[in-house]
């Protein structure tokens, strides 16, 4: 019987490229201070690397289904990879923050096209059913989030430019692997329009999940994008901290979260995890340096749990096709990922170093409040649609 480890070469090629794609999200974490120094930029200017990346990613959610339903999954993956290779390489040549921010935006478009299509392709090509494929995909996500800061630290210790060139090289290898090992899969029976994800948000359950995830993602990316400036460590040390953070994220996303859900239910687990994340972030922002390091690593556990539960809610709460529901959900939540890196340094400039984390703690609590207020509708709607989605294997998810 096929297992997660016994998969066709096409699946491993796509999963391997997915690891590198997710590495690109946290790649710049340990080198943010180095970039600021090298380009004579302020923290708020350098944080725009995240803002431009995720702002483009959010809007790209509206076109990924449109593109893949017309040219097919394989071509969409290759297009996304080609864009990442191009803009990651250009990012390494940047002479100013403005250039670097612009190239990161192009990188975000390529990453959106690739990652939003990767799971559907893995599910279609995998042996052992969608459960094994999804587990493999989430493992790739966790591994990529863990290794991104580590790669950034190892290469960035010599120069902040090297991590960008390194990513371009690895994604080029991924491009070749997918070109060689992945054959084109059947196109969807119905084409997806640009407006379909927005129409899907008219469903109350999906809109509630997206709204809660929006506030949660503000907290998530305050930790990811602003904490490196607070820790103020060498690239090696900062990379080690976020590597440990990523390992906890992967472990709790793939192993712990499903067990907690089975025992307590998704909404109780999500609400409790959001409250704990709020407390953790508050202590992170107000504690000493050692406390900040510990809380940064620990936040990976809560983020891993939240990622898994939010993904399942978004994909199961409405009667929209899963790729469409996922695109609408991600369109909303990635705006918070774009906002947090911009506002956190600004809030510090307007107040002090503690206030960005206080705001992040409040947004996590707002996310929990949305889940609590909408708990009956979310529970009922998940149950109503679980059977309808049980046999649907065409799944599209972005960066949990």
BALOBA-1460 file (C-alpha; in Angstrom, 3 decimals):
// residues 400
<rec num="1" residu="x" x="0.000" y="0.000" z="0.000"/>
<rec num="2" residu="x" x="1.449" y="3.416" z="-0.985"/>
<rec num="3" residu="x" x="2.660" y="5.641" z="1.829"/>
<rec num="4" residu="x" x="3.844" y="9.226" z="2.055"/>
<rec num="5" residu="x" x="7.380" y="8.017" z="1.273"/>
<rec num="6" residu="x" x="6.494" y="5.896" z="-1.771"/>
<rec num="7" residu="x" x="5.592" y="8.553" z="-4.305"/>
<rec num="8" residu="x" x="6.282" y="9.093" z="-8.004"/>
<rec num="9" residu="x" x="9.238" y="11.252" z="-8.999"/>
<rec num="10" residu="x" x="6.822" y="13.977" z="-10.126"/>
<rec num="11" residu="x" x="5.473" y="14.309" z="-6.593"/>
<rec num="12" residu="x" x="8.943" y="14.538" z="-5.056"/>
<rec num="13" residu="x" x="10.005" y="17.094" z="-7.652"/>
<rec num="14" residu="x" x="6.995" y="19.293" z="-6.882"/>
<rec num="15" residu="x" x="7.349" y="18.838" z="-3.122"/>
<rec num="16" residu="x" x="11.065" y="19.661" z="-3.287"/>
<rec num="17" residu="x" x="10.395" y="22.825" z="-5.244"/>
<rec num="18" residu="x" x="7.681" y="23.668" z="-2.688"/>
<rec num="19" residu="x" x="10.241" y="23.496" z="0.121"/>
<rec num="20" residu="x" x="12.381" y="26.082" z="-1.660"/>
<rec num="21" residu="x" x="9.336" y="28.242" z="-2.441"/>
<rec num="22" residu="x" x="8.375" y="28.362" z="1.237"/>
<rec num="23" residu="x" x="11.994" y="29.032" z="2.149"/>
<rec num="24" residu="x" x="11.647" y="32.294" z="0.248"/>
<rec num="25" residu="x" x="9.132" y="33.628" z="2.773"/>
<rec num="26" residu="x" x="11.497" y="33.626" z="5.743"/>
<rec num="27" residu="x" x="14.740" y="33.857" z="3.803"/>
<rec num="28" residu="x" x="15.265" y="37.555" z="4.517"/>
<rec num="29" residu="x" x="14.522" y="37.306" z="8.254"/>
<rec num="30" residu="x" x="18.096" y="36.937" z="9.587"/>
<rec num="31" residu="x" x="19.541" y="39.389" z="7.062"/>
<rec num="32" residu="x" x="17.059" y="42.272" z="7.512"/>
<rec num="33" residu="x" x="19.502" y="44.246" z="9.716"/>
<rec num="34" residu="x" x="22.315" y="43.508" z="7.233"/>
<rec num="35" residu="x" x="20.188" y="44.728" z="4.325"/>
<rec num="36" residu="x" x="19.307" y="47.877" z="6.256"/>
<rec num="37" residu="x" x="23.006" y="48.536" z="6.909"/>
<rec num="38" residu="x" x="24.149" y="47.638" z="3.390"/>
<rec num="39" residu="x" x="21.573" y="49.846" z="1.665"/>
<rec num="40" residu="x" x="21.551" y="52.554" z="4.359"/>
<rec num="41" residu="x" x="17.848" y="52.039" z="5.012"/>
<rec num="42" residu="x" x="15.586" y="52.238" z="8.043"/>
<rec num="43" residu="x" x="13.791" y="49.178" z="9.488"/>
<rec num="44" residu="x" x="10.457" y="50.430" z="8.135"/>
<rec num="45" residu="x" x="11.939" y="50.730" z="4.633"/>
<rec num="46" residu="x" x="13.487" y="47.265" z="4.728"/>
<rec num="47" residu="x" x="10.249" y="45.760" z="6.071"/>
<rec num="48" residu="x" x="8.646" y="46.732" z="2.778"/>
<rec num="49" residu="x" x="10.360" y="43.608" z="1.406"/>
<rec num="50" residu="x" x="7.562" y="41.672" z="3.085"/>
<rec num="51" residu="x" x="4.856" y="44.219" z="2.287"/>
<rec num="52" residu="x" x="5.472" y="44.284" z="-1.469"/>
<rec num="53" residu="x" x="5.848" y="40.491" z="-1.555"/>
<rec num="54" residu="x" x="2.572" y="39.751" z="0.193"/>
<rec num="55" residu="x" x="0.565" y="42.594" z="-1.310"/>
<rec num="56" residu="x" x="1.249" y="41.214" z="-4.767"/>
<rec num="57" residu="x" x="0.613" y="37.701" z="-3.437"/>
<rec num="58" residu="x" x="-2.833" y="38.761" z="-2.180"/>
<rec num="59" residu="x" x="-3.919" y="40.159" z="-5.532"/>
<rec num="60" residu="x" x="-2.332" y="37.212" z="-7.353"/>
<rec num="61" residu="x" x="-4.761" y="34.907" z="-5.543"/>
<rec num="62" residu="x" x="-7.467" y="36.238" z="-7.849"/>
<rec num="63" residu="x" x="-5.624" y="35.173" z="-11.003"/>
<rec num="64" residu="x" x="-3.914" y="31.895" z="-10.065"/>
<rec num="65" residu="x" x="-7.057" y="29.835" z="-10.630"/>
<rec num="66" residu="x" x="-7.808" y="31.814" z="-13.787"/>
<rec num="67" residu="x" x="-4.345" y="30.977" z="-15.147"/>
<rec num="68" residu="x" x="-4.071" y="27.325" z="-14.064"/>
<rec num="69" residu="x" x="-7.568" y="26.418" z="-15.297"/>
<rec num="70" residu="x" x="-6.560" y="27.629" z="-18.763"/>
<rec num="71" residu="x" x="-2.940" y="26.580" z="-19.246"/>
<rec num="72" residu="x" x="-2.830" y="23.628" z="-16.832"/>
<rec num="73" residu="x" x="-1.048" y="22.960" z="-13.554"/>
<rec num="74" residu="x" x="2.361" y="22.043" z="-14.985"/>
<rec num="75" residu="x" x="2.700" y="25.183" z="-17.077"/>
<rec num="76" residu="x" x="1.503" y="27.323" z="-14.178"/>
<rec num="77" residu="x" x="4.164" y="25.813" z="-11.909"/>
<rec num="78" residu="x" x="6.879" y="26.412" z="-14.490"/>
<rec num="79" residu="x" x="5.716" y="29.991" z="-15.079"/>
<rec num="80" residu="x" x="5.771" y="30.690" z="-11.345"/>
<rec num="81" residu="x" x="9.226" y="29.152" z="-10.935"/>
<rec num="82" residu="x" x="10.612" y="31.089" z="-13.875"/>
<rec num="83" residu="x" x="9.394" y="34.367" z="-12.352"/>
<rec num="84" residu="x" x="10.927" y="33.498" z="-8.979"/>
<rec num="85" residu="x" x="14.288" y="32.649" z="-10.568"/>
<rec num="86" residu="x" x="14.274" y="35.919" z="-12.502"/>
<rec num="87" residu="x" x="13.253" y="38.255" z="-9.680"/>
<rec num="88" residu="x" x="15.266" y="36.519" z="-6.950"/>
<rec num="89" residu="x" x="18.385" y="36.914" z="-9.083"/>
<rec num="90" residu="x" x="17.542" y="40.554" z="-9.800"/>
<rec num="91" residu="x" x="16.975" y="41.150" z="-6.080"/>
<rec num="92" residu="x" x="20.571" y="40.156" z="-5.448"/>
<rec num="93" residu="x" x="21.754" y="42.906" z="-7.801"/>
<rec num="94" residu="x" x="19.706" y="45.676" z="-6.169"/>
<rec num="95" residu="x" x="21.403" y="49.004" z="-5.606"/>
<rec num="96" residu="x" x="18.667" y="50.518" z="-3.479"/>
<rec num="97" residu="x" x="15.809" y="49.549" z="-1.206"/>
<rec num="98" residu="x" x="13.305" y="50.667" z="-3.845"/>
<rec num="99" residu="x" x="14.777" y="48.262" z="-6.396"/>
<rec num="100" residu="x" x="14.846" y="45.422" z="-3.884"/>
<rec num="101" residu="x" x="11.224" y="46.032" z="-2.870"/>
<rec num="102" residu="x" x="10.168" y="46.037" z="-6.515"/>
<rec num="103" residu="x" x="11.982" y="42.804" z="-7.288"/>
<rec num="104" residu="x" x="10.426" y="41.177" z="-4.205"/>
<rec num="105" residu="x" x="7.009" y="42.102" z="-5.601"/>
<rec num="106" residu="x" x="7.762" y="40.222" z="-8.816"/>
<rec num="107" residu="x" x="9.046" y="37.339" z="-6.707"/>
<rec num="108" residu="x" x="5.735" y="37.331" z="-4.844"/>
<rec num="109" residu="x" x="3.787" y="36.972" z="-8.100"/>
<rec num="110" residu="x" x="5.867" y="33.986" z="-9.146"/>
<rec num="111" residu="x" x="5.612" y="32.376" z="-5.729"/>
<rec num="112" residu="x" x="1.825" y="32.817" z="-5.701"/>
<rec num="113" residu="x" x="1.455" y="31.103" z="-9.071"/>
<rec num="114" residu="x" x="3.669" y="28.226" z="-7.968"/>
<rec num="115" residu="x" x="2.523" y="27.580" z="-4.393"/>
<rec num="116" residu="x" x="-1.190" y="28.028" z="-5.055"/>
<rec num="117" residu="x" x="-0.980" y="25.311" z="-7.713"/>
<rec num="118" residu="x" x="1.520" y="22.953" z="-6.078"/>
<rec num="119" residu="x" x="-0.847" y="21.113" z="-3.727"/>
<rec num="120" residu="x" x="-3.428" y="20.459" z="-6.429"/>
<rec num="121" residu="x" x="-0.654" y="19.024" z="-8.600"/>
<rec num="122" residu="x" x="0.741" y="16.909" z="-5.745"/>
<rec num="123" residu="x" x="-2.732" y="15.562" z="-4.945"/>
<rec num="124" residu="x" x="-3.327" y="14.703" z="-8.584"/>
<rec num="125" residu="x" x="-0.004" y="12.892" z="-9.000"/>
<rec num="126" residu="x" x="0.401" y="11.294" z="-5.555"/>
<rec num="127" residu="x" x="-0.023" y="7.630" z="-4.685"/>
<rec num="128" residu="x" x="-2.058" y="6.764" z="-1.603"/>
<rec num="129" residu="x" x="-4.831" y="9.346" z="-1.889"/>
<rec num="130" residu="x" x="-5.165" y="13.010" z="-0.956"/>
<rec num="131" residu="x" x="-4.453" y="12.513" z="2.764"/>
<rec num="132" residu="x" x="-0.864" y="11.383" z="2.114"/>
<rec num="133" residu="x" x="-0.427" y="14.139" z="-0.458"/>
<rec num="134" residu="x" x="-1.640" y="16.879" z="1.876"/>
<rec num="135" residu="x" x="0.618" y="15.586" z="4.652"/>
<rec num="136" residu="x" x="3.565" y="15.666" z="2.250"/>
<rec num="137" residu="x" x="2.686" y="19.224" z="1.197"/>
<rec num="138" residu="x" x="2.384" y="20.460" z="4.777"/>
<rec num="139" residu="x" x="5.678" y="18.791" z="5.604"/>
<rec num="140" residu="x" x="7.250" y="20.700" z="2.715"/>
<rec num="141" residu="x" x="5.734" y="23.911" z="4.034"/>
<rec num="142" residu="x" x="7.103" y="23.385" z="7.524"/>
<rec num="143" residu="x" x="10.538" y="22.338" z="6.280"/>
<rec num="144" residu="x" x="10.711" y="25.359" z="3.994"/>
<rec num="145" residu="x" x="9.676" y="27.784" z="6.734"/>
<rec num="146" residu="x" x="12.346" y="26.274" z="8.997"/>
<rec num="147" residu="x" x="15.164" y="26.186" z="6.457"/>
<rec num="148" residu="x" x="14.544" y="29.605" z="4.908"/>
<rec num="149" residu="x" x="16.035" y="31.592" z="7.809"/>
<rec num="150" residu="x" x="18.866" y="29.058" z="8.104"/>
<rec num="151" residu="x" x="19.814" y="29.450" z="4.444"/>
<rec num="152" residu="x" x="19.497" y="33.211" z="4.777"/>
<rec num="153" residu="x" x="21.892" y="33.147" z="7.726"/>
<rec num="154" residu="x" x="24.474" y="30.816" z="6.157"/>
<rec num="155" residu="x" x="24.683" y="32.735" z="2.892"/>
<rec num="156" residu="x" x="23.918" y="36.146" z="4.347"/>
<rec num="157" residu="x" x="26.823" y="36.061" z="6.762"/>
<rec num="158" residu="x" x="29.136" y="36.791" z="3.828"/>
<rec num="159" residu="x" x="26.808" y="39.194" z="2.014"/>
<rec num="160" residu="x" x="23.109" y="40.012" z="2.161"/>
<rec num="161" residu="x" x="23.008" y="39.493" z="-1.622"/>
<rec num="162" residu="x" x="23.983" y="35.807" z="-1.573"/>
<rec num="163" residu="x" x="20.676" y="34.406" z="-0.192"/>
<rec num="164" residu="x" x="18.843" y="35.859" z="-3.181"/>
<rec num="165" residu="x" x="21.267" y="34.311" z="-5.658"/>
<rec num="166" residu="x" x="21.085" y="31.023" z="-3.728"/>
<rec num="167" residu="x" x="17.296" y="30.965" z="-3.945"/>
<rec num="168" residu="x" x="17.412" y="31.681" z="-7.676"/>
<rec num="169" residu="x" x="19.770" y="28.734" z="-8.163"/>
<rec num="170" residu="x" x="17.649" y="26.319" z="-6.100"/>
<rec num="171" residu="x" x="14.448" y="27.352" z="-7.856"/>
<rec num="172" residu="x" x="16.162" y="26.862" z="-11.210"/>
<rec num="173" residu="x" x="16.947" y="23.293" z="-10.120"/>
<rec num="174" residu="x" x="13.291" y="22.899" z="-9.142"/>
<rec num="175" residu="x" x="12.246" y="24.201" z="-12.561"/>
<rec num="176" residu="x" x="14.371" y="21.571" z="-14.296"/>
<rec num="177" residu="x" x="13.077" y="18.769" z="-12.051"/>
<rec num="178" residu="x" x="9.438" y="19.630" z="-12.708"/>
<rec num="179" residu="x" x="10.090" y="20.071" z="-16.436"/>
<rec num="180" residu="x" x="11.621" y="16.597" z="-16.582"/>
<rec num="181" residu="x" x="9.519" y="14.555" z="-14.139"/>
<rec num="182" residu="x" x="6.034" y="16.129" z="-14.136"/>
<rec num="183" residu="x" x="3.690" y="15.443" z="-17.023"/>
<rec num="184" residu="x" x="0.742" y="17.693" z="-17.707"/>
<rec num="185" residu="x" x="-2.404" y="16.822" z="-15.752"/>
<rec num="186" residu="x" x="-5.989" y="17.180" z="-16.998"/>
<rec num="187" residu="x" x="-7.331" y="20.714" z="-16.877"/>
<rec num="188" residu="x" x="-10.396" y="21.412" z="-14.698"/>
<rec num="189" residu="x" x="-13.751" y="20.775" z="-16.331"/>
<rec num="190" residu="x" x="-14.795" y="24.393" z="-15.684"/>
<rec num="191" residu="x" x="-12.610" y="27.453" z="-16.032"/>
<rec num="192" residu="x" x="-12.203" y="29.761" z="-13.048"/>
<rec num="193" residu="x" x="-12.901" y="33.476" z="-13.471"/>
<rec num="194" residu="x" x="-11.076" y="36.269" z="-11.659"/>
<rec num="195" residu="x" x="-14.247" y="37.139" z="-9.718"/>
<rec num="196" residu="x" x="-15.044" y="33.604" z="-8.484"/>
<rec num="197" residu="x" x="-12.889" y="33.884" z="-5.311"/>
<rec num="198" residu="x" x="-14.586" y="37.182" z="-4.411"/>
<rec num="199" residu="x" x="-18.024" y="35.665" z="-4.983"/>
<rec num="200" residu="x" x="-17.086" y="32.757" z="-2.712"/>
<rec num="201" residu="x" x="-16.525" y="35.244" z="0.129"/>
<rec num="202" residu="x" x="-20.252" y="35.959" z="0.051"/>
<rec num="203" residu="x" x="-20.618" y="32.767" z="2.103"/>
<rec num="204" residu="x" x="-20.824" y="33.712" z="5.783"/>
<rec num="205" residu="x" x="-18.732" y="30.847" z="7.065"/>
<rec num="206" residu="x" x="-15.878" y="31.416" z="4.621"/>
<rec num="207" residu="x" x="-15.985" y="35.170" z="5.205"/>
<rec num="208" residu="x" x="-15.775" y="34.576" z="8.982"/>
<rec num="209" residu="x" x="-12.804" y="32.227" z="8.621"/>
<rec num="210" residu="x" x="-11.054" y="34.736" z="6.354"/>
<rec num="211" residu="x" x="-11.743" y="37.652" z="8.713"/>
<rec num="212" residu="x" x="-10.376" y="35.766" z="11.715"/>
<rec num="213" residu="x" x="-7.337" y="34.660" z="9.697"/>
<rec num="214" residu="x" x="-6.738" y="38.272" z="8.668"/>
<rec num="215" residu="x" x="-6.226" y="39.372" z="12.274"/>
<rec num="216" residu="x" x="-4.209" y="36.259" z="13.066"/>
<rec num="217" residu="x" x="-1.893" y="36.854" z="10.120"/>
<rec num="218" residu="x" x="-1.173" y="40.363" z="11.354"/>
<rec num="219" residu="x" x="0.164" y="38.773" z="14.532"/>
<rec num="220" residu="x" x="2.022" y="36.041" z="12.635"/>
<rec num="221" residu="x" x="3.892" y="38.460" z="10.393"/>
<rec num="222" residu="x" x="4.661" y="40.914" z="13.146"/>
<rec num="223" residu="x" x="6.658" y="38.064" z="14.686"/>
<rec num="224" residu="x" x="8.223" y="37.048" z="11.383"/>
<rec num="225" residu="x" x="9.126" y="40.484" z="10.004"/>
<rec num="226" residu="x" x="9.680" y="42.713" z="13.044"/>
<rec num="227" residu="x" x="11.255" y="40.420" z="15.645"/>
<rec num="228" residu="x" x="14.673" y="40.262" z="13.874"/>
<rec num="229" residu="x" x="15.136" y="43.971" z="14.569"/>
<rec num="230" residu="x" x="14.210" y="43.468" z="18.231"/>
<rec num="231" residu="x" x="16.562" y="40.499" z="18.686"/>
<rec num="232" residu="x" x="19.355" y="42.430" z="16.935"/>
<rec num="233" residu="x" x="21.543" y="39.348" z="16.505"/>
<rec num="234" residu="x" x="24.107" y="38.210" z="13.940"/>
<rec num="235" residu="x" x="22.681" y="36.426" z="10.879"/>
<rec num="236" residu="x" x="23.871" y="33.063" z="12.256"/>
<rec num="237" residu="x" x="22.208" y="33.521" z="15.641"/>
<rec num="238" residu="x" x="19.018" y="34.975" z="14.192"/>
<rec num="239" residu="x" x="18.874" y="32.154" z="11.631"/>
<rec num="240" residu="x" x="19.237" y="29.585" z="14.421"/>
<rec num="241" residu="x" x="16.359" y="31.150" z="16.359"/>
<rec num="242" residu="x" x="14.042" y="31.101" z="13.370"/>
<rec num="243" residu="x" x="15.175" y="27.616" z="12.379"/>
<rec num="244" residu="x" x="14.032" y="26.383" z="15.798"/>
<rec num="245" residu="x" x="10.855" y="28.415" z="15.326"/>
<rec num="246" residu="x" x="10.236" y="26.733" z="11.967"/>
<rec num="247" residu="x" x="10.837" y="23.248" z="13.364"/>
<rec num="248" residu="x" x="8.160" y="23.825" z="16.002"/>
<rec num="249" residu="x" x="5.858" y="25.211" z="13.319"/>
<rec num="250" residu="x" x="6.301" y="22.077" z="11.209"/>
<rec num="251" residu="x" x="5.914" y="19.674" z="14.152"/>
<rec num="252" residu="x" x="2.767" y="21.282" z="15.515"/>
<rec num="253" residu="x" x="1.226" y="21.777" z="12.083"/>
<rec num="254" residu="x" x="1.649" y="18.196" z="10.868"/>
<rec num="255" residu="x" x="1.697" y="16.107" z="14.062"/>
<rec num="256" residu="x" x="0.200" y="17.950" z="17.041"/>
<rec num="257" residu="x" x="-2.664" y="19.939" z="15.503"/>
<rec num="258" residu="x" x="-4.540" y="16.925" z="14.043"/>
<rec num="259" residu="x" x="-4.388" y="15.132" z="17.410"/>
<rec num="260" residu="x" x="-5.657" y="18.176" z="19.289"/>
<rec num="261" residu="x" x="-8.479" y="18.589" z="16.781"/>
<rec num="262" residu="x" x="-9.511" y="14.966" z="17.144"/>
<rec num="263" residu="x" x="-9.712" y="15.343" z="20.907"/>
<rec num="264" residu="x" x="-11.101" y="18.848" z="21.426"/>
<rec num="265" residu="x" x="-12.558" y="19.965" z="18.093"/>
<rec num="266" residu="x" x="-11.211" y="22.497" z="15.600"/>
<rec num="267" residu="x" x="-12.806" y="25.661" z="16.968"/>
<rec num="268" residu="x" x="-11.781" y="25.074" z="20.584"/>
<rec num="269" residu="x" x="-8.221" y="24.306" z="19.491"/>
<rec num="270" residu="x" x="-8.081" y="27.397" z="17.273"/>
<rec num="271" residu="x" x="-9.540" y="29.733" z="19.872"/>
<rec num="272" residu="x" x="-7.241" y="28.436" z="22.606"/>
<rec num="273" residu="x" x="-4.167" y="28.600" z="20.376"/>
<rec num="274" residu="x" x="-4.918" y="32.198" z="19.377"/>
<rec num="275" residu="x" x="-5.240" y="33.260" z="23.017"/>
<rec num="276" residu="x" x="-1.953" y="31.529" z="23.882"/>
<rec num="277" residu="x" x="-0.274" y="33.181" z="20.897"/>
<rec num="278" residu="x" x="-1.499" y="36.576" z="22.101"/>
<rec num="279" residu="x" x="-0.004" y="35.950" z="25.544"/>
<rec num="280" residu="x" x="3.255" y="34.718" z="24.032"/>
<rec num="281" residu="x" x="3.623" y="37.760" z="21.765"/>
<rec num="282" residu="x" x="2.840" y="40.134" z="24.634"/>
<rec num="283" residu="x" x="5.587" y="38.577" z="26.771"/>
<rec num="284" residu="x" x="7.928" y="38.607" z="23.753"/>
<rec num="285" residu="x" x="7.533" y="42.344" z="23.395"/>
<rec num="286" residu="x" x="7.869" y="43.216" z="27.085"/>
<rec num="287" residu="x" x="10.448" y="40.689" z="28.328"/>
<rec num="288" residu="x" x="14.218" y="40.769" z="28.298"/>
<rec num="289" residu="x" x="16.396" y="39.516" z="25.438"/>
<rec num="290" residu="x" x="16.445" y="35.861" z="26.520"/>
<rec num="291" residu="x" x="12.679" y="35.926" z="27.044"/>
<rec num="292" residu="x" x="12.222" y="37.383" z="23.573"/>
<rec num="293" residu="x" x="14.243" y="34.542" z="22.045"/>
<rec num="294" residu="x" x="12.287" y="31.867" z="23.933"/>
<rec num="295" residu="x" x="8.926" y="33.415" z="23.048"/>
<rec num="296" residu="x" x="9.897" y="33.790" z="19.399"/>
<rec num="297" residu="x" x="10.702" y="30.083" z="19.162"/>
<rec num="298" residu="x" x="7.603" y="29.116" z="21.147"/>
<rec num="299" residu="x" x="5.338" y="31.144" z="18.870"/>
<rec num="300" residu="x" x="6.117" y="28.628" z="16.123"/>
<rec num="301" residu="x" x="4.076" y="26.012" z="17.984"/>
<rec num="302" residu="x" x="0.948" y="28.171" z="18.121"/>
<rec num="303" residu="x" x="1.410" y="29.358" z="14.547"/>
<rec num="304" residu="x" x="1.719" y="25.753" z="13.348"/>
<rec num="305" residu="x" x="-1.549" y="24.771" z="15.040"/>
<rec num="306" residu="x" x="-3.355" y="27.840" z="13.729"/>
<rec num="307" residu="x" x="-2.162" y="27.305" z="10.169"/>
<rec num="308" residu="x" x="-3.524" y="23.778" z="10.017"/>
<rec num="309" residu="x" x="-6.908" y="24.572" z="11.551"/>
<rec num="310" residu="x" x="-7.476" y="27.715" z="9.488"/>
<rec num="311" residu="x" x="-6.677" y="25.833" z="6.289"/>
<rec num="312" residu="x" x="-9.178" y="23.083" z="7.071"/>
<rec num="313" residu="x" x="-11.854" y="25.622" z="8.003"/>
<rec num="314" residu="x" x="-11.345" y="27.587" z="4.811"/>
<rec num="315" residu="x" x="-11.506" y="24.481" z="2.638"/>
<rec num="316" residu="x" x="-14.453" y="22.852" z="4.378"/>
<rec num="317" residu="x" x="-16.765" y="25.606" z="5.524"/>
<rec num="318" residu="x" x="-18.407" y="26.575" z="2.219"/>
<rec num="319" residu="x" x="-19.847" y="24.798" z="-0.785"/>
<rec num="320" residu="x" x="-17.489" y="26.585" z="-3.204"/>
<rec num="321" residu="x" x="-14.892" y="24.435" z="-5.005"/>
<rec num="322" residu="x" x="-11.847" y="24.124" z="-2.805"/>
<rec num="323" residu="x" x="-9.456" y="25.990" z="-5.123"/>
<rec num="324" residu="x" x="-11.905" y="28.886" z="-5.351"/>
<rec num="325" residu="x" x="-12.593" y="28.966" z="-1.603"/>
<rec num="326" residu="x" x="-8.870" y="28.851" z="-0.881"/>
<rec num="327" residu="x" x="-8.169" y="31.713" z="-3.281"/>
<rec num="328" residu="x" x="-10.832" y="33.915" z="-1.684"/>
<rec num="329" residu="x" x="-9.638" y="33.105" z="1.817"/>
<rec num="330" residu="x" x="-6.011" y="33.768" z="0.945"/>
<rec num="331" residu="x" x="-6.890" y="36.990" z="-0.862"/>
<rec num="332" residu="x" x="-8.189" y="38.394" z="2.434"/>
<rec num="333" residu="x" x="-5.589" y="37.053" z="4.834"/>
<rec num="334" residu="x" x="-2.475" y="37.975" z="2.844"/>
<rec num="335" residu="x" x="-3.382" y="41.659" z="3.111"/>
<rec num="336" residu="x" x="-2.580" y="41.369" z="6.816"/>
<rec num="337" residu="x" x="0.758" y="39.771" z="5.946"/>
<rec num="338" residu="x" x="1.455" y="42.846" z="3.817"/>
<rec num="339" residu="x" x="0.259" y="45.294" z="6.487"/>
<rec num="340" residu="x" x="2.103" y="43.973" z="9.556"/>
<rec num="341" residu="x" x="5.693" y="44.426" z="8.276"/>
<rec num="342" residu="x" x="4.839" y="48.003" z="7.309"/>
<rec num="343" residu="x" x="2.936" y="49.094" z="10.411"/>
<rec num="344" residu="x" x="5.051" y="47.385" z="13.094"/>
<rec num="345" residu="x" x="8.149" y="49.582" z="12.537"/>
<rec num="346" residu="x" x="5.912" y="52.637" z="12.118"/>
<rec num="347" residu="x" x="4.183" y="51.920" z="15.424"/>
<rec num="348" residu="x" x="7.600" y="51.666" z="17.055"/>
<rec num="349" residu="x" x="8.568" y="55.053" z="15.589"/>
<rec num="350" residu="x" x="5.326" y="56.582" z="16.903"/>
<rec num="351" residu="x" x="5.587" y="54.995" z="20.362"/>
<rec num="352" residu="x" x="8.192" y="52.493" z="21.597"/>
<rec num="353" residu="x" x="9.607" y="49.014" z="20.950"/>
<rec num="354" residu="x" x="6.893" y="47.317" z="23.037"/>
<rec num="355" residu="x" x="3.798" y="48.706" z="21.322"/>
<rec num="356" residu="x" x="4.011" y="46.700" z="18.028"/>
<rec num="357" residu="x" x="3.780" y="43.478" z="20.044"/>
<rec num="358" residu="x" x="0.928" y="44.813" z="22.153"/>
<rec num="359" residu="x" x="-0.984" y="45.547" z="18.944"/>
<rec num="360" residu="x" x="-0.109" y="42.070" z="17.625"/>
<rec num="361" residu="x" x="-1.436" y="40.498" z="20.826"/>
<rec num="362" residu="x" x="-4.697" y="42.416" z="20.427"/>
<rec num="363" residu="x" x="-5.130" y="41.298" z="16.807"/>
<rec num="364" residu="x" x="-4.679" y="37.653" z="17.846"/>
<rec num="365" residu="x" x="-7.415" y="38.131" z="20.453"/>
<rec num="366" residu="x" x="-9.674" y="39.714" z="17.837"/>
<rec num="367" residu="x" x="-9.136" y="36.648" z="15.657"/>
<rec num="368" residu="x" x="-10.157" y="34.450" z="18.597"/>
<rec num="369" residu="x" x="-13.210" y="36.649" z="19.221"/>
<rec num="370" residu="x" x="-14.372" y="36.201" z="15.613"/>
<rec num="371" residu="x" x="-14.107" y="32.421" z="16.024"/>
<rec num="372" residu="x" x="-16.053" y="32.595" z="19.309"/>
<rec num="373" residu="x" x="-18.839" y="34.813" z="17.962"/>
<rec num="374" residu="x" x="-19.245" y="32.736" z="14.814"/>
<rec num="375" residu="x" x="-18.674" y="29.349" z="16.467"/>
<rec num="376" residu="x" x="-22.195" y="27.989" z="15.969"/>
<rec num="377" residu="x" x="-22.366" y="28.921" z="12.299"/>
<rec num="378" residu="x" x="-18.842" y="27.671" z="11.638"/>
<rec num="379" residu="x" x="-19.491" y="24.360" z="13.382"/>
<rec num="380" residu="x" x="-22.791" y="23.788" z="11.618"/>
<rec num="381" residu="x" x="-21.466" y="24.775" z="8.198"/>
<rec num="382" residu="x" x="-18.361" y="22.605" z="8.524"/>
<rec num="383" residu="x" x="-20.540" y="19.622" z="9.363"/>
<rec num="384" residu="x" x="-22.944" y="20.397" z="6.511"/>
<rec num="385" residu="x" x="-20.205" y="20.516" z="3.899"/>
<rec num="386" residu="x" x="-17.778" y="17.893" z="5.216"/>
<rec num="387" residu="x" x="-19.486" y="15.078" z="3.329"/>
<rec num="388" residu="x" x="-19.665" y="17.104" z="0.128"/>
<rec num="389" residu="x" x="-15.925" y="17.720" z="0.241"/>
<rec num="390" residu="x" x="-14.880" y="14.264" z="1.437"/>
<rec num="391" residu="x" x="-14.198" y="12.912" z="-2.040"/>
<rec num="392" residu="x" x="-12.973" y="16.142" z="-3.593"/>
<rec num="393" residu="x" x="-9.229" y="15.833" z="-4.165"/>
<rec num="394" residu="x" x="-8.531" y="18.990" z="-6.129"/>
<rec num="395" residu="x" x="-7.199" y="21.168" z="-3.312"/>
<rec num="396" residu="x" x="-5.398" y="24.468" z="-3.579"/>
<rec num="397" residu="x" x="-3.724" y="26.019" z="-0.525"/>
<rec num="398" residu="x" x="-1.181" y="28.865" z="-0.179"/>
<rec num="399" residu="x" x="1.471" y="28.924" z="2.621"/>
<rec num="400" residu="x" x="-1.109" y="27.735" z="5.187"/>
